[in-house]
Amino acid sequence: MSSLKWKDVPTRTIDVGGVPFAYRELGPDTGVPVIFLHHLMAVLDDWDPRVIDGIAAQRRVIAFDNRGVGASGGSVPDTIEEMGRDAIAFIRALRLKKVDLLGFSLGGGVAQMVALQAPDLVRRMILAGTGPRGGGGIDEINRIAVVAYLKAALTWSDARNFLFFPRTPEGKRAARDYFAALKERIKDRDQPISLQARRAQLAAIKAAGLSEPDDLSRITQPVLVANGDHDLMVASSLSANMAHRLPNAKLTIYPDSGHGGVFQHHQAFVREVINFLAN
């Protein structure tokens, strides 16, 4: 088992159909790996190291930049179905036969596409801060994001202060701790998200919100659904609806938190993920 932490683990690349995909891997060499799928406009350095390191203490963790994101080559597709196909191609390029998935926000939508398109690959799945395709309201993320980015520009701050955490004393403290953790990595940081990637991801989210709902009864694997109780980006009710439609799901709603509830309550979330994956 490697003693490396997320802030030190090297960035690798692998050829996926002629396109280089950037990824980082840590934790034990044995067992079913956990593939992390990240959020809108995120790159590898946007994963909370408290979550990654906590899970990697028990499980092999692989986080990657999907096509066109960060240091990976190619262009970001504008549908989550295509993002799912790219994630499947990455997993198969690593010669993995079975994986667990942890998808946050947009990554949770991509995780659902992986489970629907390649069910043989997926053992268990964690869907955090996310909802079902065609759930309604998801298409409003563009508007919510614009307002948050305007607030961020006016206050010289990161928009995730407004998107991920409630503007309460506890929420503001959680935001400070989260951003401090993101800065732990000093060397070999990822490339920032491109304008093309941002636009394509927003288009994909809007299209997903307006799509016909998926038949989630086809996802029979055990699923842990987690969110905050006041998510501005993906209404907590959508997470509950998704859990209800999944035949083998457990729902956890963290109190006094928003879209980033799994980061605000990272200790409880890590414990629950480890227990869920071990059962």
C-alpha positions in Angstrom: 0.0 0.0 0.0 1.3 3.4 -0.9 1.8 6.0 1.9 1.3 8.9 -0.6 -1.4 11.4 0.0 -3.6 13.1 -2.6 -1.4 16.2 -2.5 1.7 14.2 -3.5 0.5 11.5 -5.8 1.8 11.9 -9.3 -0.3 12.6 -12.4 -0.2 9.9 -15.0 -1.6 9.7 -18.5 -3.0 6.7 -20.4 -3.9 6.5 -24.1 -7.7 6.1 -24.6 -8.4 5.6 -28.3 -5.6 7.9 -29.3 -6.4 10.6 -26.7 -4.3 11.1 -23.5 -6.4 10.9 -20.3 -4.9 12.4 -17.1 -5.4 10.5 -13.9 -4.1 10.0 -10.4 -4.2 6.8 -8.3 -3.6 6.0 -4.7 -4.5 3.5 -2.0 -4.2 -0.3 -1.7 -3.3 -2.2 -4.9 -5.9 -4.8 -4.3 -9.7 -4.9 -4.3 -12.2 -3.2 -6.6 -11.1 0.3 -7.4 -13.3 3.4 -6.8 -13.4 5.7 -9.8 -14.1 9.3 -9.0 -16.1 11.4 -11.5 -15.9 15.1 -10.8 -18.3 18.1 -10.9 -19.0 20.9 -13.4 -15.9 22.9 -14.3 -13.7 20.8 -12.1 -10.3 19.3 -12.7 -8.3 16.8 -10.6 -7.2 19.5 -8.1 -10.9 20.3 -7.2 -11.4 17.0 -5.4 -11.4 17.5 -1.6 -8.3 15.7 -0.4 -10.0 14.9 2.9 -12.5 12.7 1.0 -9.9 11.2 -1.3 -7.4 10.4 1.4 -10.1 9.1 3.7 -11.4 6.6 1.2 -7.9 5.8 -0.1 -6.9 4.7 3.4 -9.1 1.6 2.7 -9.7 1.5 -1.0 -7.9 1.9 -4.3 -9.0 5.3 -5.6 -8.6 6.5 -9.3 -9.6 10.0 -10.2 -9.3 11.2 -13.8 -10.0 14.1 -16.1 -12.6 13.0 -18.7 -12.2 13.9 -22.4 -11.3 17.6 -22.9 -11.1 18.3 -19.1 -7.9 19.7 -17.5 -4.8 17.9 -18.8 -6.7 15.3 -20.8 -6.8 15.7 -24.6 -9.7 16.0 -27.0 -12.9 18.1 -26.6 -15.6 17.8 -24.0 -18.8 16.3 -25.5 -22.1 18.1 -25.0 -24.1 15.2 -23.8 -23.7 13.1 -20.6 -24.3 9.9 -22.6 -21.0 10.7 -24.5 -19.3 11.6 -21.2 -20.4 8.2 -19.9 -19.0 6.4 -23.0 -15.6 8.2 -22.5 -15.5 7.2 -18.9 -16.2 3.6 -19.9 -13.4 3.8 -22.4 -11.0 5.1 -19.8 -11.9 2.3 -17.3 -11.4 -0.3 -20.0 -8.1 1.3 -21.1 -6.9 0.6 -17.5 -7.9 -3.1 -18.0 -10.3 -3.0 -15.1 -13.1 -5.6 -15.2 -15.2 -4.3 -12.2 -15.2 -0.9 -10.5 -17.1 1.1 -7.9 -18.1 4.6 -8.9 -18.2 7.9 -6.9 -19.8 10.7 -8.9 -20.3 14.2 -7.5 -22.8 16.6 -9.2 -22.2 16.3 -13.0 -20.1 13.3 -12.2 -23.1 11.6 -10.7 -25.0 12.0 -13.9 -22.0 10.5 -15.8 -21.9 7.6 -13.3 -25.5 6.8 -14.1 -24.7 6.7 -17.8 -21.8 4.3 -17.1 -24.1 2.0 -15.1 -26.8 2.1 -17.8 -24.4 1.7 -20.7 -22.0 -0.9 -19.2 -23.7 -2.5 -16.2 -21.2 -5.3 -16.2 -18.4 -2.9 -15.2 -20.2 -1.5 -12.0 -20.3 -3.2 -8.7 -21.5 -0.4 -6.4 -22.1 3.3 -6.8 -22.1 6.5 -4.8 -24.1 9.5 -6.2 -23.5 12.7 -4.3 -25.1 16.1 -4.9 -26.8 14.9 -8.0 -30.2 13.9 -9.4 -31.8 11.9 -12.2 -31.8 12.9 -15.9 -35.1 14.6 -16.8 -35.7 15.4 -13.2 -36.8 19.0 -13.9 -35.0 21.9 -12.5 -31.6 20.6 -13.4 -31.7 22.8 -16.5 -31.8 25.9 -14.2 -28.2 25.3 -13.2 -27.0 27.7 -15.9 -29.0 30.5 -14.3 -27.9 29.6 -10.7 -24.3 29.4 -11.8 -24.3 32.8 -13.5 -25.7 34.4 -10.3 -23.0 32.7 -8.2 -20.2 33.8 -10.5 -21.4 37.4 -10.5 -21.4 37.3 -6.7 -18.0 35.8 -6.7 -16.7 38.4 -9.1 -18.1 41.2 -6.9 -16.5 39.7 -3.8 -13.2 38.5 -5.3 -14.0 35.0 -4.2 -14.7 31.5 -5.6 -18.2 30.9 -6.8 -18.3 27.6 -4.9 -18.6 29.7 -1.7 -22.2 30.4 -2.9 -22.9 27.2 -4.8 -21.6 24.6 -2.4 -22.1 26.0 1.1 -24.9 27.8 3.0 -24.2 31.4 3.9 -24.4 30.5 7.6 -21.6 30.8 10.1 -21.1 27.0 9.9 -21.4 27.0 6.1 -18.8 29.8 5.8 -16.4 27.9 8.1 -16.9 24.7 6.1 -16.1 26.7 2.9 -12.9 28.1 4.4 -11.8 24.6 5.4 -12.7 23.2 2.0 -10.7 25.8 0.0 -7.7 25.4 2.4 -7.7 21.7 1.7 -7.8 22.3 -2.1 -4.6 24.4 -1.8 -2.6 21.6 -0.1 -1.2 20.4 -3.4 1.6 22.7 -4.5 3.5 20.8 -7.3 2.2 19.1 -10.5 -1.2 20.8 -10.4 -3.7 20.2 -13.1 -4.4 22.5 -16.0 -7.5 24.8 -15.5 -10.7 24.0 -17.3 -11.0 25.5 -20.8 -13.8 27.7 -22.1 -14.8 25.0 -24.5 -15.2 22.5 -21.7 -17.3 24.9 -19.6 -19.7 25.6 -22.4 -20.0 21.9 -23.4 -20.6 20.8 -19.8 -23.3 23.5 -19.3 -25.0 22.4 -22.5 -24.9 18.7 -21.4 -26.4 19.6 -18.0 -29.2 21.6 -19.6 -29.9 18.9 -22.1 -30.0 16.3 -19.3 -32.5 18.4 -17.4 -34.8 18.6 -20.4 -34.4 14.9 -21.4 -36.9 12.1 -21.0 -36.2 10.4 -17.6 -34.1 7.3 -17.6 -35.5 3.9 -16.5 -33.5 3.8 -13.2 -35.0 0.4 -12.4 -32.3 -1.0 -14.7 -29.6 0.1 -12.2 -29.8 -2.9 -9.8 -26.5 -2.4 -8.1 -26.4 -1.1 -4.6 -26.3 2.8 -4.7 -25.6 5.3 -1.9 -27.3 8.6 -2.6 -26.0 11.6 -0.6 -26.8 15.3 -0.6 -27.1 18.3 1.7 -30.6 19.3 2.9 -30.6 22.6 1.0 -28.9 22.1 -2.3 -29.2 25.2 -4.6 -27.8 23.4 -7.7 -29.6 20.1 -7.5 -32.6 20.2 -5.3 -32.4 17.7 -2.4 -35.8 16.5 -3.4 -34.4 15.3 -6.8 -31.8 13.2 -4.9 -34.6 11.7 -2.9 -36.6 11.1 -6.0 -33.7 9.4 -7.7 -33.1 7.2 -4.6 -36.8 6.2 -4.6 -36.5 5.1 -8.3 -33.4 3.1 -7.9 -34.3 -0.4 -6.7 -31.4 -0.9 -4.3 -30.6 2.6 -3.0 -29.9 4.2 0.4 -30.4 7.9 0.9 -28.4 10.1 3.2 -29.3 13.8 3.6 -26.7 15.8 5.6 -28.2 18.6 7.8 -27.6 22.4 7.5 -25.6 22.0 4.2 -26.0 22.4 0.5 -24.5 21.1 -2.8 -21.2 20.5 -1.0 -22.8 18.7 1.9 -20.4 15.7 1.4 -17.5 18.0 1.8 -18.9 20.0 4.8 -19.7 16.6 6.5 -16.6 14.9 5.0 -15.9 12.7 8.1 -19.4 11.2 8.2 -19.4 10.9 4.4 -16.1 9.0 4.3 -17.2 6.6 7.1 -20.4 5.9 5.3 -18.7 5.4 1.9 -16.2 2.9 3.4 -18.9 1.0 5.2 -21.1 1.0 2.1 -18.3 -0.3 -0.2 -17.3 -3.0 2.4 -20.8 -4.5 2.8 
